[in-house]
Amino acid sequence: MVAPADDAVFRPVRTGNPFEETVERLLQAIKLGVVRPGDRLPAERDLATRLNVSRVTLREAIHALTEAGYVESRRGRYGGTFVNERLPKPRRTQAKRIARELGDGLDDALILRIALETGAAEVAANRTLTAAEEEHLRQCLADSKAAKLTDYRRFDSRLHLAIAEVTGSASLTSATADVRMRLNELLDAIPLLERNLEHSNDQHQVIVDAILAGDASAARAAMREHLSGTAVLLRGFLA
């Protein structure tokens, strides 16, 4: 059974800081490509229930994201809250400064990502995927290949989440989304290199092909090689 990424992202927030965590969940959905530009967020009543927050808290969070330029509200029969077609550009802050702020958290996040995502690739390859799941992987792969430079991080994130989704584990999908968000600001702070993106797309193809072929060891190895390359690139810009 597939574990949809929207269920993983729109999961109940913890008590203590409901407004802040609601904003975090909504940003996660947008930045990881779970809800795309032009798409409508789930209905307010449904979203508040899924996040386990009051509708007042949800409205305050949506208002904050409206002010920040991520969403807009539309009235009428086909109204609702929609993700803006043009999203705010990532802050090009210095990668070294962000890494210093992360401290030991950077290595922790990179290690956790490798453990989670190599495992996800292996589990996905070991499952008998439905036709819909296979098509979902192929579509996310195609979207990442066709993405413009300005959109690449989001479509790349969505493909990695799709691999976690087809494991059938909601917990694994949630953890994959969380660790990607921990690294996103740092990834956004380093330049997108055409040659690196070509290599990344080639590696994505190998990973998806191995999953669809049911070759668990090849899927795990290909994912490890891919993530190791990303880690090396990050550390190179931080040296």
PADRENBA-926104 format. One record per residue (C-alpha): residue in three letters; z, y, x; residue number from 1. Coordinates in steps of 0.1 Angstrom, whole numbers. Example, Ala and Ser with C-alpha at 12.3 -4.5 7.8 and 13.67 -1.06 7.14 Angstrom:
2
<site resn="ala" c3="78" c2="-45" c1="123" resi="1"/>
<site resn="ser" c3="71" c2="-11" c1="137" resi="2"/>
This chain:
239
<site resn="met" c3="0" c2="0" c1="0" resi="1"/>
<site resn="val" c3="-10" c2="34" c1="15" resi="2"/>
<site resn="ala" c3="16" c2="60" c1="21" resi="3"/>
<site resn="pro" c3="-1" c2="93" c1="12" resi="4"/>
<site resn="ala" c3="5" c2="122" c1="36" resi="5"/>
<site resn="asp" c3="12" c2="146" c1="7" resi="6"/>
<site resn="asp" c3="41" c2="123" c1="-3" resi="7"/>
<site resn="ala" c3="54" c2="124" c1="32" resi="8"/>
<site resn="val" c3="51" c2="161" c1="35" resi="9"/>
<site resn="phe" c3="63" c2="171" c1="0" resi="10"/>
<site resn="arg" c3="95" c2="150" c1="4" resi="11"/>
<site resn="pro" c3="129" c2="162" c1="-7" resi="12"/>
<site resn="val" c3="144" c2="189" c1="15" resi="13"/>
<site resn="arg" c3="179" c2="186" c1="29" resi="14"/>
<site resn="thr" c3="207" c2="206" c1="15" resi="15"/>
<site resn="gly" c3="219" c2="237" c1="34" resi="16"/>
<site resn="asn" c3="187" c2="257" c1="40" resi="17"/>
<site resn="pro" c3="165" c2="249" c1="9" resi="18"/>
<site resn="phe" c3="144" c2="281" c1="12" resi="19"/>
<site resn="glu" c3="137" c2="277" c1="49" resi="20"/>
<site resn="glu" c3="129" c2="240" c1="46" resi="21"/>
<site resn="thr" c3="107" c2="246" c1="16" resi="22"/>
<site resn="val" c3="87" c2="271" c1="36" resi="23"/>
<site resn="glu" c3="85" c2="246" c1="64" resi="24"/>
<site resn="arg" c3="72" c2="218" c1="41" resi="25"/>
<site resn="leu" c3="45" c2="240" c1="26" resi="26"/>
<site resn="leu" c3="34" c2="252" c1="61" resi="27"/>
<site resn="gln" c3="33" c2="217" c1="73" resi="28"/>
<site resn="ala" c3="10" c2="207" c1="44" resi="29"/>
<site resn="ile" c3="-13" c2="236" c1="53" resi="30"/>
<site resn="lys" c3="-13" c2="234" c1="91" resi="31"/>
<site resn="leu" c3="-17" c2="196" c1="92" resi="32"/>
<site resn="gly" c3="-46" c2="197" c1="67" resi="33"/>
<site resn="val" c3="-29" c2="178" c1="39" resi="34"/>
<site resn="val" c3="-38" c2="207" c1="16" resi="35"/>
<site resn="arg" c3="-71" c2="224" c1="28" resi="36"/>
<site resn="pro" c3="-82" c2="260" c1="25" resi="37"/>
<site resn="gly" c3="-94" c2="266" c1="-11" resi="38"/>
<site resn="asp" c3="-73" c2="237" c1="-25" resi="39"/>
<site resn="arg" c3="-46" c2="243" c1="-51" resi="40"/>
<site resn="leu" c3="-10" c2="233" c1="-43" resi="41"/>
<site resn="pro" c3="6" c2="209" c1="-68" resi="42"/>
<site resn="ala" c3="19" c2="224" c1="-100" resi="43"/>
<site resn="glu" c3="51" c2="244" c1="-96" resi="44"/>
<site resn="arg" c3="72" c2="220" c1="-118" resi="45"/>
<site resn="asp" c3="59" c2="189" c1="-100" resi="46"/>
<site resn="leu" c3="63" c2="205" c1="-65" resi="47"/>
<site resn="ala" c3="98" c2="217" c1="-72" resi="48"/>
<site resn="thr" c3="108" c2="181" c1="-84" resi="49"/>
<site resn="arg" c3="92" c2="165" c1="-53" resi="50"/>
<site resn="leu" c3="109" c2="189" c1="-29" resi="51"/>
<site resn="asn" c3="141" c2="187" c1="-49" resi="52"/>
<site resn="val" c3="145" c2="225" c1="-50" resi="53"/>
<site resn="ser" c3="149" c2="249" c1="-79" resi="54"/>
<site resn="arg" c3="118" c2="266" c1="-92" resi="55"/>
<site resn="val" c3="133" c2="299" c1="-81" resi="56"/>
<site resn="thr" c3="136" c2="287" c1="-45" resi="57"/>
<site resn="leu" c3="100" c2="274" c1="-46" resi="58"/>
<site resn="arg" c3="87" c2="307" c1="-59" resi="59"/>
<site resn="glu" c3="105" c2="326" c1="-31" resi="60"/>
<site resn="ala" c3="90" c2="303" c1="-6" resi="61"/>
<site resn="ile" c3="55" c2="307" c1="-21" resi="62"/>
<site resn="his" c3="60" c2="345" c1="-21" resi="63"/>
<site resn="ala" c3="69" c2="344" c1="16" resi="64"/>
<site resn="leu" c3="37" c2="324" c1="24" resi="65"/>
<site resn="thr" c3="17" c2="348" c1="2" resi="66"/>
<site resn="glu" c3="30" c2="377" c1="23" resi="67"/>
<site resn="ala" c3="21" c2="359" c1="55" resi="68"/>
<site resn="gly" c3="-14" c2="353" c1="43" resi="69"/>
<site resn="tyr" c3="-14" c2="315" c1="38" resi="70"/>
<site resn="val" c3="-17" c2="313" c1="0" resi="71"/>
<site resn="glu" c3="-26" c2="333" c1="-31" resi="72"/>
<site resn="ser" c3="-16" c2="330" c1="-67" resi="73"/>
<site resn="arg" c3="-42" c2="331" c1="-95" resi="74"/>
<site resn="arg" c3="-36" c2="335" c1="-131" resi="75"/>
<site resn="gly" c3="-54" c2="320" c1="-161" resi="76"/>
<site resn="arg" c3="-64" c2="286" c1="-173" resi="77"/>
<site resn="tyr" c3="-74" c2="274" c1="-139" resi="78"/>
<site resn="gly" c3="-47" c2="293" c1="-121" resi="79"/>
<site resn="gly" c3="-21" c2="282" c1="-97" resi="80"/>
<site resn="thr" c3="-13" c2="287" c1="-60" resi="81"/>
<site resn="phe" c3="-42" c2="282" c1="-37" resi="82"/>
<site resn="val" c3="-45" c2="279" c1="1" resi="83"/>
<site resn="asn" c3="-65" c2="309" c1="14" resi="84"/>
<site resn="glu" c3="-100" c2="302" c1="26" resi="85"/>
<site resn="arg" c3="-92" c2="321" c1="58" resi="86"/>
<site resn="leu" c3="-59" c2="312" c1="73" resi="87"/>
<site resn="pro" c3="-39" c2="335" c1="97" resi="88"/>
<site resn="lys" c3="-50" c2="329" c1="133" resi="89"/>
<site resn="pro" c3="-25" c2="310" c1="155" resi="90"/>
<site resn="arg" c3="-4" c2="332" c1="177" resi="91"/>
<site resn="arg" c3="-18" c2="329" c1="212" resi="92"/>
<site resn="thr" c3="16" c2="332" c1="229" resi="93"/>
<site resn="gln" c3="20" c2="319" c1="264" resi="94"/>
<site resn="ala" c3="22" c2="282" c1="266" resi="95"/>
<site resn="lys" c3="47" c2="283" c1="295" resi="96"/>
<site resn="arg" c3="71" c2="305" c1="274" resi="97"/>
<site resn="ile" c3="69" c2="280" c1="245" resi="98"/>
<site resn="ala" c3="75" c2="251" c1="268" resi="99"/>
<site resn="arg" c3="106" c2="268" c1="282" resi="100"/>
<site resn="glu" c3="119" c2="274" c1="247" resi="101"/>
<site resn="leu" c3="113" c2="237" c1="239" resi="102"/>
<site resn="gly" c3="131" c2="226" c1="271" resi="103"/>
<site resn="asp" c3="138" c2="189" c1="271" resi="104"/>
<site resn="gly" c3="124" c2="188" c1="236" resi="105"/>
<site resn="leu" c3="88" c2="188" c1="250" resi="106"/>
<site resn="asp" c3="91" c2="155" c1="268" resi="107"/>
<site resn="asp" c3="111" c2="141" c1="239" resi="108"/>
<site resn="ala" c3="83" c2="151" c1="214" resi="109"/>
<site resn="leu" c3="55" c2="137" c1="237" resi="110"/>
<site resn="ile" c3="74" c2="104" c1="242" resi="111"/>
<site resn="leu" c3="81" c2="101" c1="204" resi="112"/>
<site resn="arg" c3="45" c2="109" c1="196" resi="113"/>
<site resn="ile" c3="32" c2="81" c1="218" resi="114"/>
<site resn="ala" c3="57" c2="56" c1="204" resi="115"/>
<site resn="leu" c3="49" c2="65" c1="168" resi="116"/>
<site resn="glu" c3="12" c2="68" c1="170" resi="117"/>
<site resn="thr" c3="4" c2="38" c1="192" resi="118"/>
<site resn="gly" c3="25" c2="18" c1="168" resi="119"/>
<site resn="ala" c3="7" c2="33" c1="138" resi="120"/>
<site resn="ala" c3="-27" c2="24" c1="152" resi="121"/>
<site resn="glu" c3="-16" c2="-12" c1="159" resi="122"/>
<site resn="val" c3="0" c2="-16" c1="124" resi="123"/>
<site resn="ala" c3="-31" c2="-1" c1="107" resi="124"/>
<site resn="ala" c3="-54" c2="-25" c1="126" resi="125"/>
<site resn="asn" c3="-32" c2="-55" c1="115" resi="126"/>
<site resn="arg" c3="-34" c2="-46" c1="78" resi="127"/>
<site resn="thr" c3="-61" c2="-55" c1="55" resi="128"/>
<site resn="leu" c3="-73" c2="-21" c1="44" resi="129"/>
<site resn="thr" c3="-88" c2="-13" c1="10" resi="130"/>
<site resn="ala" c3="-122" c2="1" c1="7" resi="131"/>
<site resn="ala" c3="-106" c2="35" c1="-2" resi="132"/>
<site resn="glu" c3="-84" c2="34" c1="29" resi="133"/>
<site resn="glu" c3="-114" c2="26" c1="51" resi="134"/>
<site resn="glu" c3="-134" c2="54" c1="36" resi="135"/>
<site resn="his" c3="-104" c2="78" c1="40" resi="136"/>
<site resn="leu" c3="-103" c2="70" c1="78" resi="137"/>
<site resn="arg" c3="-141" c2="74" c1="81" resi="138"/>
<site resn="gln" c3="-141" c2="107" c1="62" resi="139"/>
<site resn="cys" c3="-112" c2="122" c1="83" resi="140"/>
<site resn="leu" c3="-131" c2="111" c1="115" resi="141"/>
<site resn="ala" c3="-163" c2="127" c1="103" resi="142"/>
<site resn="asp" c3="-144" c2="159" c1="93" resi="143"/>
<site resn="ser" c3="-128" c2="162" c1="128" resi="144"/>
<site resn="lys" c3="-162" c2="157" c1="145" resi="145"/>
<site resn="ala" c3="-178" c2="184" c1="124" resi="146"/>
<site resn="ala" c3="-149" c2="209" c1="126" resi="147"/>
<site resn="lys" c3="-155" c2="243" c1="141" resi="148"/>
<site resn="leu" c3="-133" c2="253" c1="170" resi="149"/>
<site resn="thr" c3="-112" c2="275" c1="149" resi="150"/>
<site resn="asp" c3="-104" c2="246" c1="125" resi="151"/>
<site resn="tyr" c3="-103" c2="217" c1="150" resi="152"/>
<site resn="arg" c3="-65" c2="214" c1="154" resi="153"/>
<site resn="arg" c3="-61" c2="211" c1="116" resi="154"/>
<site resn="phe" c3="-87" c2="184" c1="112" resi="155"/>
<site resn="asp" c3="-75" c2="166" c1="143" resi="156"/>
<site resn="ser" c3="-40" c2="165" c1="128" resi="157"/>
<site resn="arg" c3="-54" c2="152" c1="95" resi="158"/>
<site resn="leu" c3="-71" c2="123" c1="112" resi="159"/>
<site resn="his" c3="-39" c2="113" c1="131" resi="160"/>
<site resn="leu" c3="-20" c2="115" c1="98" resi="161"/>
<site resn="ala" c3="-46" c2="94" c1="81" resi="162"/>
<site resn="ile" c3="-40" c2="66" c1="106" resi="163"/>
<site resn="ala" c3="-3" c2="68" c1="98" resi="164"/>
<site resn="glu" c3="-10" c2="68" c1="61" resi="165"/>
<site resn="val" c3="-30" c2="35" c1="62" resi="166"/>
<site resn="thr" c3="0" c2="17" c1="78" resi="167"/>
<site resn="gly" c3="16" c2="19" c1="43" resi="168"/>
<site resn="ser" c3="48" c2="33" c1="57" resi="169"/>
<site resn="ala" c3="60" c2="66" c1="42" resi="170"/>
<site resn="ser" c3="86" c2="69" c1="69" resi="171"/>
<site resn="leu" c3="61" c2="65" c1="97" resi="172"/>
<site resn="thr" c3="38" c2="91" c1="80" resi="173"/>
<site resn="ser" c3="66" c2="116" c1="77" resi="174"/>
<site resn="ala" c3="77" c2="111" c1="113" resi="175"/>
<site resn="thr" c3="42" c2="115" c1="126" resi="176"/>
<site resn="ala" c3="38" c2="148" c1="106" resi="177"/>
<site resn="asp" c3="71" c2="161" c1="119" resi="178"/>
<site resn="val" c3="64" c2="154" c1="156" resi="179"/>
<site resn="arg" c3="29" c2="169" c1="153" resi="180"/>
<site resn="met" c3="45" c2="201" c1="139" resi="181"/>
<site resn="arg" c3="69" c2="202" c1="169" resi="182"/>
<site resn="leu" c3="39" c2="202" c1="192" resi="183"/>
<site resn="asn" c3="15" c2="224" c1="172" resi="184"/>
<site resn="glu" c3="26" c2="258" c1="185" resi="185"/>
<site resn="leu" c3="22" c2="246" c1="220" resi="186"/>
<site resn="leu" c3="-12" c2="230" c1="213" resi="187"/>
<site resn="asp" c3="-23" c2="263" c1="197" resi="188"/>
<site resn="ala" c3="-13" c2="282" c1="228" resi="189"/>
<site resn="ile" c3="-37" c2="264" c1="251" resi="190"/>
<site resn="pro" c3="-75" c2="270" c1="250" resi="191"/>
<site resn="leu" c3="-98" c2="246" c1="232" resi="192"/>
<site resn="leu" c3="-122" c2="232" c1="258" resi="193"/>
<site resn="glu" c3="-156" c2="220" c1="246" resi="194"/>
<site resn="arg" c3="-157" c2="191" c1="270" resi="195"/>
<site resn="asn" c3="-122" c2="180" c1="261" resi="196"/>
<site resn="leu" c3="-130" c2="181" c1="224" resi="197"/>
<site resn="glu" c3="-161" c2="159" c1="230" resi="198"/>
<site resn="his" c3="-140" c2="134" c1="248" resi="199"/>
<site resn="ser" c3="-113" c2="136" c1="221" resi="200"/>
<site resn="asn" c3="-139" c2="129" c1="194" resi="201"/>
<site resn="asp" c3="-152" c2="99" c1="214" resi="202"/>
<site resn="gln" c3="-117" c2="85" c1="217" resi="203"/>
<site resn="his" c3="-111" c2="91" c1="180" resi="204"/>
<site resn="gln" c3="-142" c2="70" c1="173" resi="205"/>
<site resn="val" c3="-130" c2="42" c1="195" resi="206"/>
<site resn="ile" c3="-95" c2="42" c1="178" resi="207"/>
<site resn="val" c3="-110" c2="42" c1="142" resi="208"/>
<site resn="asp" c3="-135" c2="15" c1="151" resi="209"/>
<site resn="ala" c3="-107" c2="-7" c1="165" resi="210"/>
<site resn="ile" c3="-86" c2="-2" c1="134" resi="211"/>
<site resn="leu" c3="-115" c2="-11" c1="111" resi="212"/>
<site resn="ala" c3="-124" c2="-41" c1="132" resi="213"/>
<site resn="gly" c3="-88" c2="-53" c1="129" resi="214"/>
<site resn="asp" c3="-83" c2="-53" c1="167" resi="215"/>
<site resn="ala" c3="-47" c2="-43" c1="170" resi="216"/>
<site resn="ser" c3="-44" c2="-44" c1="208" resi="217"/>
<site resn="ala" c3="-76" c2="-23" c1="213" resi="218"/>
<site resn="ala" c3="-64" c2="2" c1="187" resi="219"/>
<site resn="arg" c3="-30" c2="5" c1="204" resi="220"/>
<site resn="ala" c3="-46" c2="9" c1="239" resi="221"/>
<site resn="ala" c3="-72" c2="34" c1="227" resi="222"/>
<site resn="met" c3="-45" c2="55" c1="210" resi="223"/>
<site resn="arg" c3="-23" c2="54" c1="241" resi="224"/>
<site resn="glu" c3="-51" c2="65" c1="263" resi="225"/>
<site resn="his" c3="-60" c2="94" c1="239" resi="226"/>
<site resn="leu" c3="-24" c2="107" c1="236" resi="227"/>
<site resn="ser" c3="-18" c2="103" c1="274" resi="228"/>
<site resn="gly" c3="-49" c2="126" c1="279" resi="229"/>
<site resn="thr" c3="-34" c2="152" c1="256" resi="230"/>
<site resn="ala" c3="-1" c2="151" c1="274" resi="231"/>
<site resn="val" c3="-18" c2="155" c1="308" resi="232"/>
<site resn="leu" c3="-38" c2="185" c1="295" resi="233"/>
<site resn="leu" c3="-6" c2="201" c1="282" resi="234"/>
<site resn="arg" c3="13" c2="196" c1="314" resi="235"/>
<site resn="gly" c3="-17" c2="209" c1="334" resi="236"/>
<site resn="phe" c3="-16" c2="242" c1="315" resi="237"/>
<site resn="leu" c3="22" c2="244" c1="320" resi="238"/>
<site resn="ala" c3="21" c2="237" c1="358" resi="239"/>
